[in-house]
Amino acid sequence: MKAVVIIAVIVAVVGGMYYYTAFLQQPEQVPAPEKPPLVQSNGHPVTPQGEVIPVQPSEHDLTLPELFKRVENSVVQITVRAGDQSFLGDERLGSGFVYDSNGNIITNNHVVEGADDISVTFLDGSGYDARIVGTDPYTDLAVIKADVPAELLAPLPLGDSSKLQVGEQVAAIGNPFGLSGSMTTGIVSQLGRLLPLAEVEGGFSIPDVIQTDAAINPGNSGGPLLDVRGEVVGVNSAITSGTGEFAGVGFAVPSNTVKKIVPVLITDGRYRHAWLGVSGTDLTPEIAEALNLKDTKGFLVIDIVADSPADKAGIRGGAKQVTVDGRQIRLGGDVITSIDDNPVRKIDDILIYIQREKSVGDEMVLSIIRDGQPMELTITLAERPNLSESP
């Protein structure tokens, strides 16, 4: 009996040790990872509607096939109808790209201007109705919105266009002549261009645009201009051509302008541009000689818009009509030589500086030459009143 008791105790002890050891050897229970929050794209809050995966810029330069594959699902064809909706109605095509996970799409103002009906078509062929959120003819930018399934939304990242260099490789993606999902490549031909008046409806100039030799044909308007890391550095806007087809010179609105304008279009529907209210001509050696100036850099003020910021600050226009180098010109106006200590070589410098750095209500200091003497004037910028006004 005593032996039986001893055996039972031994069994109990051994069994307890086994279960204790087994308990210690159980794997640690790792809690399930929390589901990440919905993506916020380009700084805008997301309307919860499903999983959205934005396109991320590459950490290295992409080959052209890699670049196209990375962004192709984010570019859309835009079909606009205006007037009579019958077969004979006005229908035009353009391009655009997904900006954020709310379904906002960036394109050109001239693509959607006057539209009665807008639709967007993604690469997979699915089409959706869209509506205008905001437009800005001064930069030829527009935002439209479509109620699109979340899985189709792949917002493209906006790059820093101030880092672009002449000669850098770029690619334009869009729908030229209705040929969807087309890619052309080229280089940055020049920066800080003033878009020629003849290429823009409304009779005004768009400052600070990118010039490229990447083929931009009808239908490309509103599509992205991309660097080799897959970032949008511009929005394709116009071409210079006698036939309306590509001839080696294309233009794109820089991404830094997009960053400034588009968020305001989404919230307010329009952008209030700062305005000076002068017109005139760039100095030439002949004009500088007529003014007894040694320096040929600067902008000669000829006309002042009444009640404009320039008028209120006391900027003077020309008064004496003379002939300079075979053309009639009014002299006697102020010559603007710098803005906030930034040199002014020509009108482009004034427009670009205001576009990049200033907003309505901001002050800026103009350095001028009046009657041969340098002086400074402080101006408070106002909102540009309408398309027919000068800078």
Secondary structure, 3 states (H helix, E strand, C coil): CHHHHHHHHHHHHHHHHHHHHHHHCCCCCCCCCCCCCCCCECCECCCCCCCCCCCCCCCCCCCHHHHHHHHHHHEEEEEEEECCCCCCCEEEEEEEEECCCCCEEEECHHHHCCCCEEEEECCCCCEEEEEEEEEECCCCEEEEEECCCHHHCCCCCECCHHHCCCCCEEEEEECHHHCCCEEEEEEEEEEEEEECHHHCCCCCCEEEEEEECCCCCCCCCCCEEECCCCCEEEEEEEECCCCCCCCCCEEEEEHHHHHHHHHHHHHHCCCCCEECCEEEEECCHHHHHHCCCCCCCCEEEEEECCCCHHHHHCCCCCCEEEEECCEEEEECCCEEEEECCEECCCHHHHHHHHHHHCCCCCEEEEEEEECCEEEEEEEECEECCCCCCCC
